[in-house]
């Protein structure tokens, strides 16, 4: 019985260890793919799909004051989904995931409709369900500011 108890404690301790580098790399790839799919919603002009990536309690620093909550964010961003051509695009350049595997940062360039880099962005993603990352914070920064 003692051996079984010791084994149970050892397994519990192992399960509580931070994500290994290989696990983190897989999670970073997962978040990068999620960010890429999120950006594709703009290219596809699909506001409903865009909304699916936004956490209910997200905060977007799109204006002053920041937009709080999915309804406010989607309502504000709707203006950028009306034209046939996307007014801007973005892509992840760097992704980092916490050792816990539950929070991630994605950052990269933002391009105007002609493909010229005009700013950069930083987004924080939270794992809200197995395999489901949703954006909780988003902030852009104009190049040269």
C-alpha positions, 0 to 999 in steps of 0.5 A, spaced: 500 500 500 505 504 501 508 503 494 502 505 491 501 511 495 508 513 493 507 512 486 500 516 486 504 522 489 510 521 484 505 521 478 501 527 481 508 531 482 509 529 475 503 532 472 504 538 476 510 540 473 511 546 468 510 544 460 516 541 457 519 545 452 516 540 447 509 541 450 510 549 449 513 548 442 506 545 440 502 550 444 505 555 441 504 552 434 497 551 436 496 559 438 500 561 432 495 557 428 489 560 432 492 567 431 492 566 423 485 563 423 483 569 427 486 574 422 483 570 416 476 572 418 478 579 416 480 576 409 474 572 409 470 578 411 467 573 416 465 577 422 461 571 425 467 567 425 471 573 428 467 573 434 468 566 435 475 568 437 474 573 442 473 571 449 466 574 453 471 578 457 476 581 452 479 588 452 481 591 446 485 597 446 482 599 439 480 606 442 480 610 449 477 608 453 478 600 451 473 596 448 470 591 454 467 585 452 465 581 446 459 585 444 462 592 444 468 589 441 464 586 435 460 592 434 466 596 434 470 592 429 464 591 424 466 597 421 472 593 418 468 588 415 463 592 411 467 593 404 469 587 399 476 588 400 479 588 407 482 594 410 488 591 413 491 584 415 496 581 420 500 575 422 503 572 428 511 573 428 512 571 435 508 566 440 510 565 447 506 560 452 506 560 459 509 554 462 502 552 465 500 552 458 494 556 459 496 563 457 499 566 451 502 572 447 502 573 440 505 579 436 506 581 429 506 586 424 499 589 421 499 591 414 494 596 410 490 594 404 496 594 399 501 590 404 505 595 407 506 594 414 503 600 418 503 597 425 504 591 430 500 588 434 500 584 441 495 579 443 494 575 449 490 568 448 487 564 454 486 557 453 478 557 455 477 549 453 481 544 451 484 546 444 480 552 444 484 559 445 480 565 445 483 572 445 483 576 452 487 582 450 489 586 444 493 592 443 496 595 436 502 600 436 503 604 430 510 603 427 514 609 429 510 611 435 
